[in-house]
Amino acid sequence: MNKKEQVKFASQALGCKTNQYEMDALNDEALAAGYQVVAANELADVYVLNSCTVTAEAGRKSRQMLRRYRRQNPAALIVCSGCHSELYNLESLCDLSIGTVGRSQLLDMINDRLGNKEAYNRKIKPEKQYIPENGGLSRSQYEELPGTAFPDEVRAYLKIQDGCNNACSYCATTMARGPARSRQPESILREAEKLVARGFGELILTGTNLNSYACDWRHDPNAPALIDLLENLNQIPGLIRLRLSSLDAAGIISDAFMKRYARMERACPHFHLSLQSGSDKVLRAMRRRDTRASFRQAVGTIRKYLPAAEISTDIIVGFPGETEQDFQETLDFCEEIDFMRIHVFRFSRREKTKAYNLPGQVHGEVKRERAKKMHVLAEKLAQRAIDRNLGETRSVLAERQDELGRWHGYTEDYLPAIVVPDKARTISRGELLEVTLCERLDTFAIAKVSD
């Protein structure tokens, strides 16, 4: 038996879908190399954490997980990658720290470390980790990962770009991930075909900033745009659904884009548009590219071509200088747009960001109260989204079965649904079910398989 077959390998991703994709790809590579992949809460010989730094809490949890791995197995090799390890020195908590570039070589580094502990008894210093001698890696080009991201789900994430050129005043991710760089469409299509061949019915395109796809190729008049990539993916035989993870409304949603998007039969009628605030004053302080007017126009354009499309968003409450009036404007604007889902975040000061030292820092108790009010509105709007679609026919991708035998999944417009099984029919995981939305249970649609 190969020695590596006895080595237990565990990985965990915190934060965004991009982080999860990167760990799924690493797991595939580790399996191919002969490692035994186990869950991160099990005893392992190698632990890899893809860390997050989007909030102070995310950074705290990243450090907490590294300490937990050490308690689980003091002799294990502990590795940290991702945004938190890019911005902070985590030497005392792990044996290897690589940041956000170098993951294509990560398994080689682990192999070296396990094979020759004396020769490789060092950490990659944060300030030294991306020197050109290290395989020629840089943050100017997209880094291809050796593995294919096969998750343990029926939906699969597909990373198409990394980095961001925006300079939102609150965001540490831009510093950690670096400038925007795009993955070649041929590489994306190859991986998409592999995923579909393995039975993944839905592909979710992900990246640090999907709006930036192909921006690094603007000098080439023949370079593909995001909509070109979507049209090519839409033609893959066997693909059921194609979904975008998150977009900024500014610079992407237009009549030209939506005309083509609406023609694609596999493209989902759901858009996650990051708003962050419904106050123009706060949006300016955040250095966001959208205004209330431009966001409203983008949503109108989506609904012009896809009248039944659902829209979800992110909201930050308690940004420096946000007054009660600003917050009320955000509540009112969210209700006007009629989001089907709102992800609510309390502002978190991140070192080295422009917002860190902005005047008018909002007290923690005020932020908690505003978040509570926003959650109440979010639940109300989520219930409203279910109610307006009752009696309608939708498709649900069967993802998991509960103890009552019901199947859970999402509709094409991202409504969470619970499908009551028909005793005369057997349902399989990953099956696309044509259903009727019959009633609402809290923020879930109760559905029955259509005749």
C-alpha positions, 0 to 999 in steps of 0.5 A: 500500500502506498504510504500516502493512502494511510495519510488522512487529509482534511480540509475546510473552507470558511466564507465565500463560495470561491473558498469552497470551490478551491477546497473542493478542487484540492480534495480532488487532487488529494484523492488522486494523489492517494490521500484518504480525505476525511471531514475536518472534525475527524482525526487527520494527519493534514488539516488545510483551512481556506480562511476568510477575513471579510469580517472580524468574526470571520478572522476570529473563526479562522484562528479558532479553527486552526487552534481546534485542529491542533487540539484534535491532533497535536502532531498533524501538519496544519496548513492555512490558505486564503484571505486571512492568511494573506493579510495576517501572520499566522505562524504561531497557529499553523505549519504552512501559510500560503495566502491567496496565491500558490494553491496550485502548488499546495499539495506539492508543498504538503508532500515535501513537508511530510516526506522530509520534515527536517529539510522542510521545517519552515513556514512560508513567510507572508512577505515572501510567499509570492516571490517569482522564484516560487514557480513563477506565480504572481497575482497578475494572472489567473492561477489554474488549480490541478484538481476539479471541484467535485463537491458532495452536492448536486450543485457545483461551484465553478470558479471563473475569475479571481480578484477585484479592481474595485476599491470599496472602502470597507472591503479587505477581500480586495487587498487579500485577493489582488487585482481581477484576473480571468480564467480562460473560457476553454478551461472553464468549459472543460471543467464544466463538461467534467462536472456535468458528466459526473452528474452535477445538474446545476453549475454556479459561477463564482469568483471574487467579482463576476462583473470583472470577468474579461476586464483584463482582456479589454485590449483584445477586441475578440475577447469573450465577455461574461455573456459570451461565456454563459452562452457557451456553457448553456450549450453543454449537453446534459446541463440542467441549470446555470446560475450566477452567484453574485453580481454588482448591478452597475456595469453589467445589467443592461438591455443588451445583456438581458436580451441574451440572458433571457434567451438561454433556457438553462440560465436561472431567473434569479439574480443576487445583486449586492446593494449594501445600502439603500442610502445614496450618502452611505453608498458614496462613503462605501465607494460603491458604484451603484446609486439608488437610481442605477440599482432601481433601473437595473432591477427594472431591466431584469424584470422587463425581460424576465418578469418573474425573476427573483432578486436577492441582495446583501446589506451592511448595517451600521456603516460609519456615518449611517444615521437613523434616516439613512437606515430607514431609507435602506429599509424602505428601498429594500421593501420597494425592490421587493427582494426575495432574500437579504443577507444581513451583515453588521459593519465590521472594521477591517484594518487598512481599509478606508472605512477603518478610520472613518468618523461616525463609527456606529455603536455596537448595540445600535448595529445589533438593533438595526440588524435585528430590524433588517432581519425582520424585514428580510423574513417578511419579504421572503414570506411574500416571495413564497406567497406570490408564487403559490399555485405556480409550477416550478422545477426543484432540484432534489438535493437532500431528503429529511427524516420525513421522506420529504425532498429539499431543494431550490426552484430555478428562481431560488425559492427554497422548497420542500417537496412532499413525495408521491408514494407512487413515485421514487425520487432520486437525489439530483433529479429535477422535479416538476412541482406545484407550489402549494402552501408556505411553511415559514420561508419555505414553499411546500410543493407537490410533484406535478401530474 
